[in-house]
C-alpha cells in the first residue's frame, strides 16, 4: 500500500508509510469498537470507511502534496 501511495499520489515514502499506518490503526479501532461482529452496522461502517479512504486517495491524486 505504501508503494501505491508513493507512486499514485506523488508523496514521499515516509509520508506514505505514515498514512498507511494511520489507515491500519484506524481500521483496527473501527473493528474493535464494533466488537468484530460482522452485522449490519459492521458492513455499513466498512462501506463508509472504504468510501472515505478512496475519496482521500483521489484527493491526493488530484492535488499531490509534493
N, C-alpha and C positions, 0 to 999 in steps of 0.2 A: 504494500500500500504506500509506503514512503516513497518508493521509486516512482510509482504512478503519480503521486502528488508533485514530486520534483519535476518530472517530465511534462506532465499535463498542465500544471498550474504555474510553472515558471518560478517556483520558490526554491530556496536553498535546502540542502539535505537536513541541516539542523532544524530548520523551521518545519520541514515535512515530518521529521521524527516526532517533534513536539505535538504537532496537530494529530498525528496518528495515535500517540499515547492519550491525548485528550479524548479521541473517539473511543478507544478501547476502555478507558476508565469510566467514561460517561455511559457507554452501553452496559458496562458491568453494573454500575449504580442503578440504571434503569431496570435491568433484570432483577437485581437484588431487591429493589423497592417493590417490585411486583411479585416477590417471593417465588420467582422462577416458575410460576403457574402459567401454562400456555392456555389461557382462557381468552375470552373476547377482549378484555382490557389489554392483555399482553399483545395480542395481534394488532390491535389498534395503535398501541404505542410503538410497536416495531415499524409499522407503516409510517407513522408520523416521523419517527427518527430517521428512517430512510429518506423521506422527502426532505427533511431538514439537512441531512448530510449532502445529498446530491445537489440541493439548492446552493449550499455553501461552496461546494466544489465548482459548480457552474459560475458562481460569482467570482471566484479566483481566476478561472479561465478567461473571463471577460476582462478582468482588471488585475493582472498579475501584480504581486507585491514587489517583485524585483525589477 
